[in-house]
Structure formats: structure tokens, C-alpha cells
Amino acid sequence: MVQRKHHKSSSSQDNAGPSTENSRQSKKHPGQESPKSKKDSPDQHVDLYCAIYIPQFGNYYTWAFAIYNPTGQQWGLFRVIQKIVDGPFIPRRLEINPKDLLRCLSLVHLGQMNAYWSPNFIDAIGRIAVPGEGLSWNCQDYVMDIWEMMLSMGMIDERTWSTGKRRMMPYYGPDYGGCENQDQEELEYEEDDN
């Protein structure tokens, strides 16, 4: 019978090969997935949302695009803001649950994309043209531009794109109740003219 002596070796190698951090991390143990197989797994997805807010001014719902990674429990919120009426649009990215912002009315689920696309998605958003001042462009167009970009890059398929667009449309355009105040102001103005 052979007895083995147990002692710590100062050598960086043993019979199994080099003892480095990389080799320890790359060994696959039963029941564990390698990082590559996790990335390629259909279970790894990111949820896609259109966040709808009460407008700060005007009668258009304010929109933002939101992503949620359930694996990392992380939110990403992409929006354009104006600090003054008819001022320039400024793109903003926040890592916050969209519902945590006070004016949030609804979080519309648009679909999912594979988490593999996340880095490309972040880069592509940075390339979306945001006009400084656009009378015919607003935050709703920004979200629609993101949605179009995702389809054109293959991040989502045609069915997801169509379903998501259909879910956003009830909030598209000047439908927020703020127009009631505008009608009242116009009525008062007309009364002053008589």
C-alpha cells in the first residue's frame, strides 16, 4: 500500500498541469455551464419595453426605451430630454427601473432579444442621430428609431417588431390629456375676441 504525504507545494505546477487562475476558471465541473454555452443559451434574454410618461410640457406622451436583464437584474433606460420647451433634445442613459421615475404611467412590454446582442445594442444606440432642435421629431420618434435599428441589425425578428410596434401605437402622437387645457385656453381666447 502506498501512502501519500499531504503538503503544500511552493511550485506553481502539479500533476494536473499549470495552476493558474485561468486554468482553474476554465475547468468544467459536472453540472456547470461554460460562459460560452450560457451566452448562446436561448434562456439568456433581455426584456424590451417602451416606458410611457406624463409629459413635462405639451400634449405628447413622453417615451423612453427600456431594457431589463433578468439574469443580472439590471435596467437600462434610454431617452431624450428637453430642458426647455422647444429646446434641443439631449440623449440620456440611466440604469434605473423606469417605474421609479415619478411620471411613469405604463411600461409596455415589446418583446425580447438575446442577451448576446446587449453590447452591440448599447453601441448602436449611441449612433442614432438626435436632432438638436426638431419640430417634427420627438422622444416617440427616438424610441421608434431604436426599434427600427434593432430590426435592421437582426436583434429582433419581424414578428417581434410588429407586435412591439402595435403595442406602442395607442400612446403614439398627441393623445395625452394635456390637449384639454389647450382647448380651454383657445376657448377663452375666442371669448376675449367677441
PyMOL commands that set and color helices and strands:
alter all, ss='L'
color gray80, all
select helices_A, chain A and resi 21-26+35-40+98-100+115-126+139-152+158-171+179-193
alter helices_A, ss='H'
color red, helices_A
select strands_A, chain A and resi 13-14+17-18+45-53+62-69+74-81+90-94+104-114
alter strands_A, ss='S'
color yellow, strands_A
deselect
rebuild
show_as cartoon
